[in-house]
Amino acid sequence: MQQQEKMAGIVSGAAQDIVQAEEEPKGESVVAVVAAILANIAVGIVKFIASAISGSSAMFSEGIHSIVDSGNGMLVLLGIHQAKKPADSEHPFGRGKELYFWTMLVAILIFALGGGVSIWEGVQAIKAVGPETKLGDPTMAYIVLVLAMIIEGTSLFVALKQFNAARGATPPMQFIKEAKDPSLYTVVLEDTAAETGLVIAFLGLFFGHLFNNPYLDGIAAILIGLLLATVATILLRETKGLLIGEGMNHDELEEIQQMVEADEAVARCGRILTLYMGPSELVVTIDAGFKPTKSAGEILSAVDRIEDRIRTRFPQATRVFIEAESLRQVQIQHDAFEVLDDEEDLTEEEIEAAEEQFLGDGA
């Protein structure tokens, strides 16, 4: 009874820390990450204690899950910190992609340590089942699972609050696909997997004792491992795109094109190339054809106006480069952009030809 009270105190204290972290103005993704770390450390400790007492493999897998998640949260915090470092001579565009690197490492750890070890533990538990295998007392495991569900649920609530505030009306999966800050959804995916894993562990434990079937506990551990591997795969896929280099979507590019062509000194807007160097570090390069009647001073003034408009509309556009090109080349690029705008009605060969032309390969 004394052990149960101590574990309840640990969980209760961590829950209070999570609420305090939510109230502190630390920035949206940081709040969610801190809450997740506090939750995972507290819950991980009591899960291992419960696993030692009950002999549950599923509970042991959940303990590994919590410890891996707490370490992952610290890596994400490190990535956020590193990404905010200013640009220098060796990193002229800043260190924004540090966050993408550390998030990629988090996904690998979830897959290898979380998913791999849980599956291995489940397989070993199934192999160890014999005629004389007896199930341990599940009381402590039940208590820990319920308390863990409460605290993980609190952490998930904080993460979802920040996630929903960031995505607005955008559907969740679409936001995950389009988001340039992986810390906004990494914690949500981890906490969702944690809560789901707890349910799996509870069911494995419950039905294992209900039917006196020791195999179900090992099966639950394997399912938890597969769940973690699935979450890791999603993170790996999304972070890969960010590391390789992603730019603005077509609607945003079209909006920039309209902003450029709205200036009185511009005849045509040609190629627009963008690249996210970090969650809030966007590089924009624009080829613009200016009216021949405009003087050099008027063109420079137009460049300043256009840059100001773009930065006002897209604050993440920290670097905007506008290059004056010949009207002929800009017209070719403009026509190619218009073709891409109607790509739903084009063949794959026509789209590829337009992309080459837009990127300048056809000039």
Secondary structure as GFF3:
##gff-version 3
##sequence-region A 1 363
A	DSSP	alpha_helix	2	23	.	.	.	ID=ss1
A	DSSP	alpha_helix	28	54	.	.	.	ID=ss2
A	DSSP	alpha_helix	57	83	.	.	.	ID=ss3
A	DSSP	alpha_helix	98	109	.	.	.	ID=ss4
A	DSSP	pi_helix	110	116	.	.	.	ID=ss5
A	DSSP	alpha_helix	117	127	.	.	.	ID=ss6
A	DSSP	alpha_helix	139	167	.	.	.	ID=ss7
A	DSSP	alpha_helix	172	178	.	.	.	ID=ss8
A	DSSP	alpha_helix	183	210	.	.	.	ID=ss9
A	DSSP	alpha_helix	215	244	.	.	.	ID=ss10
A	DSSP	alpha_helix	250	261	.	.	.	ID=ss11
A	DSSP	beta_strand	266	278	.	.	.	ID=ss12
A	DSSP	beta_strand	281	290	.	.	.	ID=ss13
A	DSSP	alpha_helix	296	313	.	.	.	ID=ss14
A	DSSP	beta_strand	319	324	.	.	.	ID=ss15
A	DSSP	alpha_helix	327	341	.	.	.	ID=ss16
A	DSSP	three_ten_helix	343	345	.	.	.	ID=ss17
A	DSSP	alpha_helix	348	358	.	.	.	ID=ss18
###
